[in-house]
Amino acid sequence: MASWLVNSGLCYVGYFLEVGLFLFLFWRGQWTRLVGVFFYVAALFGIDGLLRPFVLHRYGLTSREYVYVFYLSDFILALAAFLLVCSFFRRACVHEEKMWRHLRLLLVTVFILVLGVSVISLSRQYGDLFTRSIVEFEQNLYFTCLVLNTLLYLFMQQIASADEELELLVCGMGIQFAAPAAGWALVYLTPGGAYAPALQRFIMPLCNAGMLLTWFYAIARLPKPASEVATKGKLPVLAQATAPKI
């Protein structure tokens, strides 16, 4: 009973933060500047706060309808997360068009590779191919997003980016990706994945709330002048190493 109350409380905190951030972006006109974040938050609340509870109430936890909706919505969220990380890469390279062209090609290639690996892995399995295909692709895509998000953060440190808002948005995504990664790790590392359900029940809504709070702080605080966003006023690390000494 106590665990159910804690889990329900964390879920409702997440719903409140999702709605609050969505309304804040909309009423303050920030959604036009942060389109990716706006639609990702809308997808989170639309799926976790509306769609899944409705199907669960109408058809039940063990129904085939709920299973299909659950896995399909997970696929949609994984795809939305990947697109959001790509948009963060684009923003980080806003003043580096040549670099963005290479990164865009790399991101497309990574997505195709993830799809190919998922298909190859699925061809060796049997059973319910519908749910297995979605779960396999979703897990691979989430892990890819975690790696890309980490590389993006390191990349921003390397180029000495002064876009502190983007840094916090990327950190928020890192918090969000930590929960699924830890859950799937426990599934494979523990006998029968004994601790995975408990982790998903508590840690996932907690990480979701952590991401939303980080985003709230990043977006709601006073914005920096546009002239300060391009650079911190110092050479990137690589440039410092190769700069001529006077």
Backbone as CSV, one residue per row, in Angstrom:
resi,resn,N_x,N_y,N_z,CA_x,CA_y,CA_z,C_x,C_y,C_z
1,MET,0.830,-1.205,0.000,0.000,0.000,0.000,0.869,1.263,0.000
2,ALA,1.913,1.241,0.843,2.788,2.407,0.920,3.527,2.634,-0.395
3,SER,4.002,1.532,-1.013,4.709,1.666,-2.286,3.789,2.200,-3.372
4,TRP,2.518,1.778,-3.345,1.552,2.258,-4.343,1.318,3.758,-4.165
5,LEU,1.220,4.209,-2.911,0.999,5.625,-2.658,2.190,6.465,-3.119
6,VAL,3.409,5.968,-2.857,4.608,6.699,-3.286,4.670,6.779,-4.799
7,ASN,4.407,5.638,-5.456,4.430,5.616,-6.913,3.374,6.538,-7.505
8,SER,2.162,6.505,-6.952,1.087,7.377,-7.442,1.439,8.845,-7.227
9,GLY,2.030,9.140,-6.063,2.421,10.521,-5.797,3.460,11.026,-6.785
10,LEU,4.468,10.193,-7.092,5.486,10.577,-8.058,4.894,10.779,-9.446
11,CYS,3.964,9.910,-9.816,3.323,10.034,-11.132,2.535,11.331,-11.235
12,TYR,1.780,11.662,-10.180,0.980,12.888,-10.228,1.853,14.136,-10.188
13,VAL,2.976,14.060,-9.502,3.933,15.179,-9.537,4.430,15.379,-10.965
14,GLY,4.725,14.255,-11.659,5.153,14.347,-13.054,4.085,14.945,-13.942
15,TYR,2.825,14.514,-13.752,1.733,15.075,-14.561,1.596,16.571,-14.333
16,PHE,1.692,16.993,-13.076,1.570,18.412,-12.743,2.685,19.221,-13.407
17,LEU,3.914,18.689,-13.352,5.043,19.392,-13.966,4.911,19.435,-15.486
18,GLU,4.432,18.348,-16.092,4.250,18.323,-17.545,3.240,19.362,-17.988
19,VAL,2.094,19.403,-17.296,1.068,20.399,-17.640,1.583,21.806,-17.368
20,GLY,2.264,21.992,-16.234,2.777,23.318,-15.899,3.782,23.824,-16.914
21,LEU,4.706,22.963,-17.326,5.710,23.379,-18.309,5.067,23.625,-19.663
22,PHE,4.110,22.787,-20.038,3.410,22.971,-21.305,2.698,24.327,-21.336
23,LEU,1.957,24.647,-20.276,1.233,25.915,-20.221,2.184,27.101,-20.150
24,PHE,3.286,26.937,-19.417,4.261,28.022,-19.317,4.849,28.344,-20.688
25,LEU,5.234,27.307,-21.435,5.784,27.528,-22.769,4.760,28.162,-23.695
26,PHE,3.513,27.746,-23.553,2.473,28.261,-24.442,2.129,29.717,-24.131
27,TRP,1.833,30.017,-22.864,1.374,31.351,-22.513,2.488,32.388,-22.575
28,ARG,3.726,31.989,-22.346,4.840,32.925,-22.437,5.382,33.049,-23.854
29,GLY,4.796,32.300,-24.800,5.229,32.365,-26.187,6.584,31.728,-26.426
30,GLN,7.038,30.919,-25.476,8.348,30.276,-25.608,8.299,29.046,-26.505
31,TRP,7.110,28.547,-26.790,7.019,27.303,-27.567,7.515,27.481,-28.993
32,THR,7.445,28.693,-29.528,7.964,28.926,-30.874,9.485,28.865,-30.908
33,ARG,10.114,29.168,-29.777,11.577,29.105,-29.673,12.056,27.711,-29.298
34,LEU,11.228,26.999,-28.552,11.572,25.659,-28.070,10.525,24.661,-28.559
35,VAL,10.411,24.559,-29.863,9.373,23.714,-30.461,9.553,22.250,-30.055
36,GLY,10.791,21.765,-30.110,11.043,20.367,-29.784,10.673,20.034,-28.353
37,VAL,11.078,20.881,-27.411,10.747,20.668,-26.006,9.236,20.734,-25.799
38,PHE,8.586,21.681,-26.442,7.143,21.866,-26.301,6.381,20.613,-26.723
39,PHE,6.697,20.079,-27.889,5.973,18.908,-28.375,6.368,17.641,-27.617
40,TYR,7.597,17.574,-27.120,7.988,16.406,-26.332,7.228,16.375,-25.004
41,VAL,7.108,17.524,-24.360,6.340,17.602,-23.113,4.871,17.282,-23.382
42,ALA,4.344,17.792,-24.504,2.959,17.482,-24.858,2.767,15.987,-25.079
43,ALA,3.744,15.336,-25.723,3.658,13.893,-25.949,3.724,13.128,-24.633
44,LEU,4.577,13.567,-23.716,4.681,12.910,-22.413,3.348,12.931,-21.682
45,PHE,2.734,14.114,-21.587,1.472,14.202,-20.861,0.342,13.522,-21.618
46,GLY,0.323,13.682,-22.946,-0.744,13.062,-23.734,-0.755,11.545,-23.607
47,ILE,0.447,10.965,-23.496,0.546,9.496,-23.407,0.422,9.018,-21.965
48,ASP,1.248,9.568,-21.066,1.262,9.094,-19.681,0.069,9.589,-18.871
49,GLY,-0.393,10.799,-19.167,-1.461,11.375,-18.363,-2.849,11.170,-18.901
50,LEU,-2.980,10.913,-20.216,-4.303,10.801,-20.819,-4.546,9.456,-21.496
51,LEU,-3.718,9.117,-22.490,-3.985,7.943,-23.310,-3.911,6.644,-22.517
52,ARG,-2.807,6.405,-21.839,-2.648,5.145,-21.106,-3.669,4.980,-19.980
53,PRO,-3.914,6.011,-19.145,-4.948,5.839,-18.110,-6.328,5.566,-18.699
54,PHE,-6.656,6.189,-19.828,-7.965,5.964,-20.444,-8.110,4.516,-20.915
55,VAL,-7.096,4.017,-21.614,-7.150,2.634,-22.110,-7.125,1.647,-20.946
56,LEU,-6.337,1.954,-19.916,-6.271,1.082,-18.743,-7.623,1.003,-18.049
57,HIS,-8.288,2.137,-17.893,-9.596,2.160,-17.223,-10.661,1.444,-18.045
58,ARG,-10.552,1.557,-19.358,-11.606,0.988,-20.208,-11.415,-0.507,-20.480
59,TYR,-10.171,-0.932,-20.684,-9.939,-2.316,-21.106,-9.245,-3.181,-20.045
60,GLY,-8.571,-2.571,-19.078,-7.917,-3.355,-18.045,-6.437,-3.560,-18.315
61,LEU,-5.705,-3.884,-17.244,-4.252,-3.995,-17.316,-3.784,-5.151,-18.201
62,THR,-4.517,-6.260,-18.181,-4.088,-7.462,-18.916,-4.697,-7.559,-20.311
63,SER,-5.407,-6.541,-20.739,-6.053,-6.592,-22.050,-5.040,-6.414,-23.167
64,ARG,-5.366,-6.972,-24.321,-4.486,-6.840,-25.481,-4.430,-5.399,-25.968
65,GLU,-5.536,-4.690,-25.825,-5.569,-3.290,-26.253,-4.574,-2.451,-25.456
66,TYR,-4.544,-2.686,-24.135,-3.629,-1.904,-23.312,-2.169,-2.236,-23.632
67,VAL,-1.881,-3.524,-23.874,-0.518,-3.933,-24.212,-0.059,-3.245,-25.492
68,TYR,-0.913,-3.258,-26.520,-0.557,-2.626,-27.791,-0.363,-1.119,-27.628
69,VAL,-1.289,-0.474,-26.904,-1.173,0.970,-26.703,0.085,1.307,-25.913
70,PHE,0.398,0.500,-24.906,1.572,0.751,-24.070,2.852,0.700,-24.893
71,TYR,3.015,-0.357,-25.682,4.254,-0.507,-26.441,4.336,0.471,-27.608
72,LEU,3.216,0.743,-28.250,3.228,1.724,-29.341,3.549,3.123,-28.819
73,SER,2.984,3.480,-27.668,3.262,4.800,-27.097,4.711,4.896,-26.637
74,ASP,5.277,3.788,-26.137,6.699,3.788,-25.791,7.568,4.034,-27.029
75,PHE,7.171,3.431,-28.132,7.892,3.642,-29.390,7.822,5.115,-29.811
76,ILE,6.649,5.713,-29.674,6.481,7.123,-30.045,7.360,8.010,-29.167
77,LEU,7.408,7.737,-27.867,8.226,8.539,-26.962,9.713,8.378,-27.254
78,ALA,10.135,7.152,-27.588,11.546,6.930,-27.923,11.919,7.694,-29.191
79,LEU,11.049,7.649,-30.193,11.304,8.375,-31.431,11.307,9.882,-31.186
80,ALA,10.383,10.362,-30.368,10.343,11.794,-30.041,11.600,12.221,-29.297
81,ALA,12.099,11.363,-28.416,13.327,11.678,-27.686,14.514,11.775,-28.643
82,PHE,14.582,10.869,-29.602,15.677,10.912,-30.576,15.620,12.203,-31.403
83,LEU,14.446,12.570,-31.848,14.296,13.799,-32.629,14.641,15.027,-31.790
84,LEU,14.303,14.986,-30.504,14.627,16.116,-29.636,16.134,16.251,-29.455
85,VAL,16.823,15.135,-29.271,18.286,15.180,-29.157,18.900,15.716,-30.446
86,CYS,18.338,15.309,-31.592,18.823,15.847,-32.874,18.638,17.358,-32.939
87,SER,17.500,17.847,-32.438,17.272,19.295,-32.438,18.257,20.011,-31.520
88,PHE,18.663,19.356,-30.426,19.684,19.947,-29.552,21.028,20.033,-30.266
89,PHE,21.365,19.003,-31.042,22.588,19.053,-31.841,22.531,20.232,-32.816
90,ARG,21.376,20.416,-33.434,21.229,21.522,-34.398,21.438,22.866,-33.712
91,ARG,20.880,23.017,-32.532,21.030,24.285,-31.809,22.477,24.505,-31.382
92,ALA,23.155,23.438,-30.984,24.550,23.564,-30.568,25.442,23.992,-31.726
93,CYS,25.034,23.647,-32.957,25.841,23.969,-34.140,25.237,25.117,-34.946
94,VAL,24.468,25.980,-34.278,23.771,27.043,-34.994,24.740,27.974,-35.721
95,HIS,25.954,28.126,-35.204,26.951,28.987,-35.850,27.995,28.186,-36.621
96,GLU,27.773,26.880,-36.729,28.722,25.995,-37.428,27.970,25.164,-38.460
97,GLU,27.601,25.793,-39.567,26.789,25.107,-40.571,27.519,23.919,-41.186
98,LYS,28.808,24.073,-41.415,29.563,22.963,-42.006,29.593,21.761,-41.069
99,MET,29.814,22.027,-39.799,29.826,20.951,-38.822,28.450,20.302,-38.721
100,TRP,27.387,21.117,-38.785,26.036,20.567,-38.690,25.725,19.658,-39.863
101,ARG,26.214,19.961,-41.051,25.968,19.096,-42.204,26.554,17.706,-41.971
102,HIS,27.734,17.655,-41.386,28.354,16.357,-41.080,27.601,15.632,-39.964
103,LEU,27.210,16.381,-38.942,26.484,15.770,-37.835,25.109,15.278,-38.274
104,ARG,24.459,16.018,-39.152,23.140,15.599,-39.639,23.241,14.268,-40.369
105,LEU,24.262,14.132,-41.200,24.483,12.864,-41.895,24.783,11.742,-40.901
106,LEU,25.568,12.063,-39.874,25.900,11.070,-38.858,24.653,10.614,-38.102
107,LEU,23.780,11.546,-37.744,22.571,11.198,-36.998,21.634,10.323,-37.821
108,VAL,21.495,10.648,-39.094,20.665,9.817,-39.974,21.254,8.420,-40.092
109,THR,22.578,8.347,-40.227,23.248,7.045,-40.335,23.060,6.226,-39.061
110,VAL,23.169,6.882,-37.907,22.985,6.193,-36.627,21.574,5.626,-36.524
111,PHE,20.589,6.395,-36.936,19.200,5.918,-36.874,19.008,4.689,-37.769
112,ILE,19.577,4.731,-38.960,19.459,3.589,-39.876,20.158,2.361,-39.288
113,LEU,21.312,2.567,-38.655,22.035,1.455,-38.034,21.235,0.849,-36.887
114,VAL,20.621,1.695,-36.081,19.793,1.193,-34.974,18.632,0.371,-35.515
115,LEU,18.012,0.855,-36.559,16.910,0.113,-37.177,17.400,-1.213,-37.736
116,GLY,18.565,-1.200,-38.397,19.103,-2.427,-38.969,19.466,-3.450,-37.906
117,VAL,20.115,-3.002,-36.828,20.487,-3.909,-35.738,19.243,-4.509,-35.094
118,SER,18.209,-3.705,-34.932,16.971,-4.203,-34.333,16.324,-5.265,-35.210
119,VAL,16.331,-5.056,-36.512,15.734,-6.023,-37.430,16.521,-7.328,-37.426
120,ILE,17.849,-7.228,-37.427,18.688,-8.433,-37.406,18.478,-9.216,-36.112
121,SER,18.417,-8.508,-34.992,18.207,-9.170,-33.712,16.830,-9.822,-33.657
122,LEU,15.836,-9.157,-34.225,14.470,-9.684,-34.213,14.351,-10.934,-35.066
123,SER,15.115,-11.023,-36.145,15.033,-12.174,-37.047,15.459,-13.469,-36.373
124,ARG,16.163,-13.364,-35.239,16.620,-14.554,-34.524,15.670,-14.953,-33.401
125,GLN,14.562,-14.221,-33.247,13.649,-14.490,-32.158,12.295,-14.918,-32.710
126,TYR,11.512,-15.521,-31.827,10.175,-15.961,-32.196,9.203,-15.499,-31.112
127,GLY,7.943,-15.626,-31.393,6.930,-15.208,-30.437,6.092,-14.084,-31.018
128,ASP,5.669,-13.190,-30.133,4.856,-12.057,-30.556,5.766,-11.026,-31.213
129,LEU,5.854,-11.072,-32.534,6.787,-10.211,-33.256,6.414,-8.744,-33.135
130,PHE,5.134,-8.459,-32.958,4.704,-7.059,-32.869,5.330,-6.382,-31.647
131,THR,5.118,-6.964,-30.474,5.660,-6.351,-29.264,7.172,-6.488,-29.190
132,ARG,7.700,-7.615,-29.648,9.150,-7.808,-29.609,9.871,-6.800,-30.494
133,SER,9.309,-6.548,-31.671,9.950,-5.598,-32.587,9.974,-4.197,-31.999
134,ILE,8.875,-3.801,-31.369,8.811,-2.469,-30.782,9.764,-2.354,-29.597
135,VAL,9.762,-3.378,-28.720,10.620,-3.340,-27.543,12.090,-3.326,-27.945
136,GLU,12.448,-4.155,-28.915,13.839,-4.219,-29.363,14.299,-2.882,-29.931
137,PHE,13.491,-2.304,-30.803,13.858,-1.032,-31.416,13.871,0.085,-30.374
138,GLU,12.897,0.066,-29.464,12.820,1.108,-28.437,14.033,1.075,-27.519
139,GLN,14.429,-0.113,-27.086,15.594,-0.223,-26.210,16.863,0.258,-26.904
140,ASN,17.040,-0.163,-28.143,18.224,0.268,-28.891,18.225,1.781,-29.114
141,LEU,17.045,2.329,-29.397,16.966,3.768,-29.663,17.192,4.572,-28.394
142,TYR,16.659,4.111,-27.268,16.885,4.816,-26.001,18.366,4.797,-25.620
143,PHE,19.000,3.648,-25.794,20.429,3.569,-25.482,21.227,4.496,-26.402
144,THR,20.850,4.546,-27.674,21.510,5.448,-28.622,21.320,6.899,-28.206
145,CYS,20.110,7.246,-27.771,19.842,8.611,-27.319,20.694,8.958,-26.103
146,LEU,20.857,8.003,-25.188,21.684,8.236,-24.014,23.126,8.528,-24.415
147,VAL,23.670,7.745,-25.355,25.036,7.953,-25.816,25.164,9.289,-26.540
148,LEU,24.223,9.579,-27.442,24.274,10.828,-28.200,24.140,12.038,-27.280
149,ASN,23.263,11.942,-26.292,23.074,13.051,-25.363,24.352,13.317,-24.561
150,THR,25.028,12.233,-24.151,26.299,12.388,-23.430,27.366,13.016,-24.323
151,LEU,27.444,12.535,-25.568,28.423,13.094,-26.509,28.129,14.562,-26.801
152,LEU,26.846,14.919,-26.868,26.487,16.313,-27.108,26.953,17.198,-25.961
153,TYR,26.776,16.736,-24.738,27.227,17.519,-23.588,28.744,17.718,-23.612
154,LEU,29.467,16.646,-23.909,30.927,16.747,-24.000,31.349,17.661,-25.148
155,PHE,30.613,17.574,-26.254,30.890,18.430,-27.404,30.708,19.906,-27.052
156,MET,29.656,20.210,-26.297,29.410,21.591,-25.910,30.499,22.114,-24.979
157,GLN,31.029,21.235,-24.127,32.140,21.656,-23.277,33.394,21.892,-24.117
158,GLN,33.561,21.089,-25.153,34.751,21.209,-25.998,34.759,22.516,-26.777
159,ILE,33.597,22.919,-27.277,33.539,24.148,-28.068,33.294,25.372,-27.198
160,ALA,33.256,25.157,-25.876,33.058,26.265,-24.928,31.770,27.021,-25.223
161,SER,30.689,26.287,-25.402,29.397,26.902,-25.676,28.921,27.704,-24.474
162,ALA,28.351,28.871,-24.735,27.807,29.714,-23.675,26.296,29.600,-23.582
163,ASP,25.699,28.675,-24.319,24.253,28.469,-24.281,23.918,27.635,-23.046
164,GLU,23.819,28.305,-21.901,23.601,27.597,-20.644,22.225,26.947,-20.597
165,GLU,21.260,27.550,-21.259,19.931,26.948,-21.305,19.988,25.588,-21.992
166,LEU,20.689,25.510,-23.114,20.821,24.246,-23.828,21.566,23.224,-22.976
167,GLU,22.578,23.646,-22.257,23.306,22.719,-21.388,22.378,22.087,-20.367
168,LEU,21.486,22.905,-19.774,20.558,22.372,-18.786,19.493,21.487,-19.437
169,LEU,19.068,21.831,-20.645,18.117,20.971,-21.356,18.740,19.610,-21.644
170,VAL,20.002,19.614,-22.046,20.710,18.360,-22.314,20.887,17.564,-21.017
171,CYS,21.213,18.241,-19.919,21.341,17.557,-18.633,20.011,16.942,-18.205
172,GLY,18.922,17.665,-18.465,17.600,17.118,-18.142,17.302,15.848,-18.909
173,MET,17.658,15.820,-20.188,17.469,14.604,-20.976,18.330,13.469,-20.435
174,GLY,19.521,13.806,-19.956,20.379,12.780,-19.362,19.730,12.147,-18.140
175,ILE,19.071,12.965,-17.320,18.350,12.429,-16.161,17.226,11.508,-16.615
176,GLN,16.506,11.908,-17.645,15.392,11.098,-18.156,15.876,9.765,-18.709
177,PHE,16.991,9.776,-19.433,17.498,8.541,-20.046,18.124,7.603,-19.020
178,ALA,18.491,8.116,-17.860,19.151,7.277,-16.859,18.244,6.165,-16.356
179,ALA,16.944,6.448,-16.218,16.020,5.457,-15.661,15.842,4.244,-16.568
180,PRO,15.486,4.413,-17.870,15.361,3.222,-18.724,16.661,2.449,-18.843
181,ALA,17.789,3.151,-18.914,19.076,2.459,-19.031,19.347,1.598,-17.804
182,ALA,19.080,2.145,-16.625,19.291,1.376,-15.398,18.316,0.212,-15.305
183,GLY,17.059,0.439,-15.721,16.065,-0.631,-15.672,16.424,-1.797,-16.563
184,TRP,16.817,-1.521,-17.798,17.180,-2.606,-18.721,18.480,-3.273,-18.293
185,ALA,19.384,-2.524,-17.672,20.612,-3.132,-17.172,20.294,-4.152,-16.087
186,LEU,19.359,-3.812,-15.194,18.981,-4.754,-14.150,18.262,-5.974,-14.710
187,VAL,17.504,-5.778,-15.789,16.826,-6.913,-16.410,17.831,-7.954,-16.856
188,TYR,18.949,-7.492,-17.438,19.940,-8.417,-17.980,20.952,-8.887,-16.937
189,LEU,21.160,-8.087,-15.871,22.205,-8.415,-14.913,21.704,-9.169,-13.686
190,THR,20.400,-9.105,-13.414,19.855,-9.803,-12.259,19.058,-11.016,-12.716
191,PRO,18.998,-12.060,-11.904,18.250,-13.275,-12.285,16.771,-12.979,-12.513
192,GLY,16.349,-13.105,-13.746,14.948,-12.866,-14.080,14.538,-11.417,-14.009
193,GLY,15.503,-10.520,-13.874,15.157,-9.097,-13.774,14.316,-8.795,-12.556
194,ALA,14.692,-9.389,-11.406,13.856,-9.311,-10.211,13.656,-7.884,-9.714
195,TYR,14.676,-7.041,-9.871,14.592,-5.688,-9.330,14.133,-4.655,-10.363
196,ALA,14.003,-5.069,-11.607,13.635,-4.117,-12.657,12.254,-3.503,-12.456
197,PRO,11.212,-4.293,-12.117,9.885,-3.678,-11.932,9.876,-2.617,-10.837
198,ALA,10.566,-2.892,-9.721,10.603,-1.909,-8.631,11.317,-0.638,-9.078
199,LEU,12.382,-0.797,-9.853,13.116,0.366,-10.345,12.234,1.216,-11.258
200,GLN,11.554,0.559,-12.177,10.702,1.283,-13.110,9.542,1.957,-12.387
201,ARG,9.071,1.347,-11.313,7.918,1.894,-10.600,8.260,3.165,-9.840
202,PHE,9.491,3.270,-9.359,9.848,4.428,-8.539,10.847,5.366,-9.226
203,ILE,11.885,4.803,-9.805,12.946,5.634,-10.343,12.525,6.350,-11.618
204,MET,11.757,5.681,-12.478,11.381,6.309,-13.747,10.546,7.580,-13.545
205,PRO,9.467,7.553,-12.728,8.758,8.828,-12.498,9.607,9.854,-11.765
206,LEU,10.537,9.389,-10.915,11.418,10.322,-10.217,12.365,11.014,-11.194
207,CYS,12.929,10.246,-12.130,13.806,10.828,-13.147,13.038,11.753,-14.074
208,ASN,11.799,11.381,-14.390,10.963,12.241,-15.229,10.716,13.587,-14.550
209,ALA,10.430,13.545,-13.252,10.234,14.790,-12.506,11.533,15.596,-12.446
210,GLY,12.672,14.904,-12.288,13.955,15.604,-12.271,14.240,16.316,-13.577
211,MET,13.928,15.652,-14.695,14.120,16.281,-15.997,13.249,17.526,-16.137
212,LEU,11.976,17.416,-15.764,11.049,18.536,-15.923,11.431,19.706,-15.024
213,LEU,11.875,19.422,-13.805,12.312,20.498,-12.912,13.548,21.204,-13.465
214,THR,14.469,20.430,-14.031,15.666,21.026,-14.641,15.270,21.902,-15.820
215,TRP,14.345,21.425,-16.643,13.883,22.218,-17.774,13.158,23.479,-17.314
216,PHE,12.332,23.348,-16.273,11.626,24.517,-15.739,12.629,25.598,-15.330
217,TYR,13.667,25.184,-14.619,14.678,26.146,-14.177,15.398,26.771,-15.362
218,ALA,15.718,25.953,-16.363,16.461,26.457,-17.522,15.645,27.454,-18.327
219,ILE,14.341,27.214,-18.446,13.503,28.037,-19.320,12.931,29.247,-18.592
220,ALA,12.605,29.090,-17.302,11.911,30.151,-16.583,12.832,31.259,-16.121
221,ARG,14.127,30.998,-15.980,15.020,32.037,-15.498,15.223,33.095,-16.582
222,LEU,15.800,34.226,-16.208,16.002,35.315,-17.164,16.943,34.883,-18.277
223,PRO,16.572,35.106,-19.549,17.453,34.707,-20.657,18.679,35.595,-20.735
224,LYS,19.751,35.027,-21.252,20.972,35.795,-21.448,20.868,36.622,-22.720
225,PRO,21.599,37.723,-22.822,21.620,38.489,-24.065,22.105,37.630,-25.215
226,ALA,21.531,37.859,-26.398,21.872,37.042,-27.565,23.348,37.124,-27.900
227,SER,23.990,38.261,-27.614,25.403,38.416,-27.951,26.301,37.538,-27.103
228,GLU,25.789,37.086,-25.933,26.597,36.271,-25.049,26.424,34.786,-25.279
229,VAL,25.420,34.410,-26.099,25.110,33.002,-26.282,26.071,32.324,-27.232
230,ALA,26.606,33.061,-28.188,27.441,32.431,-29.215,28.733,31.888,-28.646
231,THR,29.332,32.599,-27.676,30.630,32.156,-27.159,30.819,32.684,-25.766
232,LYS,31.638,32.048,-24.993,31.937,32.496,-23.643,33.066,33.516,-23.620
233,GLY,33.535,33.882,-24.778,34.597,34.859,-24.839,35.971,34.263,-24.734
234,LYS,36.045,32.929,-24.907,37.357,32.290,-24.890,37.409,31.251,-25.975
235,LEU,38.629,30.902,-26.367,38.782,29.933,-27.435,38.392,28.557,-26.966
236,PRO,37.850,27.707,-27.878,37.604,26.330,-27.508,38.902,25.653,-27.087
237,VAL,38.757,24.510,-26.414,39.918,23.801,-25.893,40.890,23.441,-26.992
238,LEU,40.352,22.922,-28.126,41.228,22.550,-29.227,41.917,23.760,-29.825
239,ALA,41.164,24.879,-29.896,41.739,26.083,-30.478,42.839,26.640,-29.590
240,GLN,42.648,26.504,-28.253,43.672,26.996,-27.355,44.978,26.238,-27.529
241,ALA,44.860,24.962,-27.809,46.063,24.142,-27.936,46.860,24.484,-29.181
242,THR,46.164,24.988,-30.219,46.825,25.251,-31.492,47.013,26.746,-31.771
243,ALA,46.520,27.585,-30.856,46.627,29.032,-31.078,48.084,29.462,-30.998
244,PRO,48.509,30.393,-31.866,49.893,30.867,-31.815,50.157,31.673,-30.567
245,LYS,51.317,31.467,-29.977,51.701,32.206,-28.784,52.366,33.518,-29.177
246,ILE,51.988,34.565,-28.471,52.547,35.898,-28.749,53.571,36.250,-27.674
